[in-house]
Amino acid sequence: MSRGLRNNNPGNIRHDGRRWQGERLPSRDAAFKQFDSIEWGYRAIFVILDTYRHKHGLRTLRGIIGRYAPPSENDTDAYVRTVATLARIPHPDAPLDFADADRMQALVAAMSRVENGVPANPAEVSGGWQLFCTNAHSGRRAAVSPQSDE
């Protein structure tokens, strides 16, 4: 089993000083965050993508992956091509519909596959999406902007 999956962190999110909902503290991994469940780990990826959209204006697959997996650490072009193929995104430079649950779940599942080398479990990705979209304060689904940790 990959490190990311052992840590319930399918996005291989590194320690950055920020506290996440569902994060296991203290982490037993010196470099990467650990989450209480895989669904919390998937939720964290959705939060990151939402942050990229809101704070950094990134709305395309190429823009998102360029920030998430920068060329200084990854073969970013290969990452983009692989995620586009797996998620069936025909144009990596076209704006994504962040409200399209199926598209976003396919995108995150594809990112997890690149990060961990095995297909994501769709039910677990969906569980992360549900956590992302649920307003923890009232139990209602967020209408426009799902809850984030920021």
Phi, psi and omega per residue, in radians:
M1 nan 2.412 -3.111
S2 -1.193 2.776 3.116
R3 -1.012 -0.772 -3.131
G4 -1.047 -0.742 3.137
L5 -1.262 -0.655 3.073
R6 -1.054 -0.604 -3.125
N7 -1.514 0.031 -3.003
N8 0.968 0.605 -3.077
N9 -2.262 1.272 -3.034
P10 -1.150 -0.225 3.091
G11 -1.686 0.031 -3.103
N12 0.871 0.915 3.141
I13 -1.347 2.199 -3.111
R14 -1.422 2.766 3.019
H15 -1.076 2.336 -3.110
D16 -2.474 0.166 3.141
G17 1.542 -0.205 -3.141
R18 -1.582 2.438 3.104
R19 -1.651 2.242 -3.116
W20 -1.860 2.602 2.968
Q21 -1.076 2.377 3.130
G22 1.381 0.066 3.141
E23 -1.339 2.405 3.097
R24 -1.530 2.144 3.108
L25 -2.210 2.394 -0.093
P26 -1.326 2.660 3.085
S27 -1.331 2.492 3.066
R28 -1.588 0.003 3.121
D29 -1.873 2.176 -3.067
A30 -1.166 -0.478 -3.029
A31 -1.872 -0.595 -2.983
F32 -2.067 2.600 3.091
K33 -1.167 2.704 2.999
Q34 -2.140 2.508 3.135
F35 -2.080 2.739 -3.124
D36 -1.120 -0.535 3.102
S37 -2.593 2.818 3.121
I38 -1.088 -0.561 3.129
E39 -1.107 -0.678 3.085
W40 -1.141 -0.612 3.081
G41 -1.142 -0.733 3.084
Y42 -1.159 -0.692 3.107
R43 -0.979 -0.723 -3.130
A44 -1.049 -0.672 3.103
I45 -1.120 -0.764 3.117
F46 -1.064 -0.680 3.109
V47 -1.106 -0.757 3.126
I48 -1.053 -0.808 -3.140
L49 -1.098 -0.682 3.104
D50 -1.140 -0.679 3.091
T51 -1.120 -0.741 3.097
Y52 -1.015 -0.684 -3.140
R53 -1.198 -0.875 -3.035
H54 -1.312 -0.811 -3.021
K55 -1.565 -0.471 -3.034
H56 -2.053 -0.035 3.093
G57 1.188 0.363 -3.126
L58 -1.514 2.089 -3.057
R59 -2.234 0.046 -3.138
T60 -2.050 2.766 3.097
L61 -1.016 -0.799 -3.125
R62 -1.074 -0.722 3.112
G63 -1.131 -0.765 -3.138
I64 -1.093 -0.913 -3.082
I65 -1.177 -0.575 3.091
G66 -1.037 -0.579 3.101
R67 -1.500 -0.725 -3.068
Y68 -1.202 -0.694 -3.083
A69 -2.284 1.233 -3.019
P70 -1.094 2.681 -3.123
P71 -1.022 -0.391 3.120
S72 -1.183 -0.335 -3.104
E73 -2.145 -0.250 -2.979
N74 -2.506 2.895 2.920
D75 -1.536 1.456 -3.003
T76 -1.053 -0.706 3.138
D77 -1.087 -0.729 3.107
A78 -1.154 -0.668 3.105
Y79 -1.064 -0.835 3.134
V80 -1.042 -0.852 -3.125
R81 -1.045 -0.761 -3.107
T82 -1.160 -0.817 3.135
V83 -1.127 -0.735 3.114
A84 -1.029 -0.760 3.140
T85 -1.162 -0.876 -3.095
L86 -1.135 -0.661 -3.104
A87 -1.573 -0.015 -3.138
R88 0.994 0.864 3.068
I89 -1.785 1.847 -3.002
P90 -1.197 -0.506 -3.063
H91 -2.285 1.760 -3.083
P92 -1.142 -0.177 3.109
D93 -1.809 0.062 3.109
A94 -1.518 2.540 3.111
P95 -1.048 2.442 3.088
L96 -1.611 2.625 3.028
D97 -1.621 1.760 -3.070
F98 -1.234 -0.200 3.085
A99 -1.586 -0.109 -3.140
D100 -1.432 1.743 -3.059
A101 -1.001 -0.770 -3.121
D102 -1.103 -0.769 -3.136
R103 -1.123 -0.801 -3.100
M104 -1.183 -0.665 3.104
Q105 -1.175 -0.671 3.082
A106 -1.123 -0.706 3.119
L107 -1.078 -0.860 -3.113
V108 -1.182 -0.655 3.075
A109 -1.075 -0.703 3.122
A110 -1.177 -0.695 3.082
M111 -1.081 -0.729 3.114
S112 -1.085 -0.688 3.123
R113 -1.091 -0.747 3.103
V114 -1.123 -0.755 -3.080
E115 -1.213 -0.576 -2.975
N116 -2.039 -0.207 3.076
G117 1.406 0.067 3.113
V118 -2.367 2.674 3.115
P119 -1.074 2.513 3.075
A120 -1.320 2.636 3.035
N121 -1.414 2.025 -3.083
P122 -0.995 -0.604 3.135
A123 -1.164 -0.619 3.115
E124 -1.247 -0.698 3.082
V125 -1.093 -0.772 3.111
S126 -1.068 -0.697 3.089
G127 -1.076 -0.677 3.072
G128 -1.139 -0.698 3.093
W129 -1.088 -0.741 3.135
Q130 -1.093 -0.758 3.079
L131 -1.068 -0.709 3.134
F132 -1.102 -0.719 -3.041
C133 -1.490 -0.214 -3.091
T134 -1.536 2.259 3.071
N135 -1.369 1.922 -3.045
A136 -1.118 -0.413 -3.073
H137 -1.386 -0.539 -3.061
S138 -2.165 -0.149 -3.124
G139 1.380 0.040 3.122
R140 -1.623 2.721 3.056
R141 -1.334 2.435 3.104
A142 -1.200 2.433 -3.088
A143 -1.347 -0.790 -3.044
V144 -2.135 -0.949 -3.047
S145 -1.994 1.843 3.131
P146 -1.023 2.724 -3.119
Q147 -1.013 2.460 3.051
S148 -2.283 3.029 -3.116
D149 -1.554 -0.006 -3.042
E150 -1.701 nan nan
